[in-house]
């Protein structure tokens, strides 16, 4: 059985979390190379990663350098988006 690919929203969330993790959860702007983020995501689909980065940049959740992006940093708004919500337990 083939695993179902993540939804676009889940992939964006995974992308933001990957950037935050790869940068050691340091405050913005802490930049990292796209290759490290792609390895953290565990995907070989560079087109999907690039598209997700473009969307996250357009929404203000990431900043990027280069076109196509070669490095990214998460923004304060991106961190707020992936931060645990008060009163919501992880995994449930």
C-alpha positions in Angstrom: 0.0 0.0 0.0 1.3 3.4 -1.0 1.4 6.2 1.7 -1.0 9.0 1.0 1.0 12.3 0.4 0.5 15.0 3.0 -2.1 17.7 2.3 -0.7 21.1 1.2 -1.5 22.6 4.6 0.3 19.7 6.3 3.3 20.1 4.0 3.5 23.8 4.7 3.4 23.1 8.4 6.1 20.4 8.0 8.2 22.9 6.0 8.0 25.6 8.7 8.8 23.1 11.5 11.7 21.8 9.4 13.2 25.3 9.0 12.7 26.0 12.7 14.4 22.7 13.7 17.3 23.0 11.2 18.1 26.5 12.5 18.2 25.1 16.0 15.0 27.0 17.1 17.1 30.2 17.2 15.2 33.4 16.8 14.8 34.9 13.3 16.6 35.7 11.2 18.6 32.5 11.4 19.2 31.3 7.9 19.7 27.8 6.6 20.3 26.2 3.2 17.3 24.7 1.3 19.1 21.3 1.0 19.2 20.9 4.8 15.4 21.7 4.9 14.7 19.2 2.1 16.7 16.5 3.9 14.8 17.2 7.1 11.5 16.9 5.3 12.7 13.6 3.8 11.5 14.3 0.3 13.2 14.3 -3.1 10.5 16.5 -4.6 12.4 19.8 -4.9 9.6 21.3 -6.9 7.1 20.8 -4.1 9.6 22.3 -1.6 10.2 25.3 -3.9 6.5 25.9 -4.3 5.8 25.6 -0.6 8.6 28.1 0.1 7.2 30.5 -2.4 3.8 30.3 -0.8 5.2 30.6 2.7 7.2 33.7 1.6 4.1 35.2 0.1 2.2 34.7 3.4 5.0 36.2 5.4 5.9 32.9 7.2 9.4 32.6 5.7 12.0 34.9 4.1 14.1 33.5 1.2 17.3 34.4 -0.6 17.7 33.8 -4.3 15.3 32.9 -7.1 14.8 30.0 -6.8 15.5 30.2 -3.1 18.8 28.9 -1.9 18.4 29.7 1.8 15.5 30.5 4.1 14.6 31.8 7.5 11.4 31.5 9.4 9.7 34.8 10.5 8.1 35.6 13.8 4.7 35.1 12.1 5.9 31.7 10.9 6.9 30.7 14.5 3.5 31.9 15.8 1.8 29.7 13.2 3.5 26.5 14.3 3.6 27.3 18.0 1.5 25.0 20.2 -1.9 26.6 21.0 -2.8 27.1 24.7 -5.1 24.4 25.9 -4.4 22.0 22.9 -2.5 18.9 23.8 0.0 17.5 21.3 -1.3 14.4 19.4 -4.8 14.9 20.4 
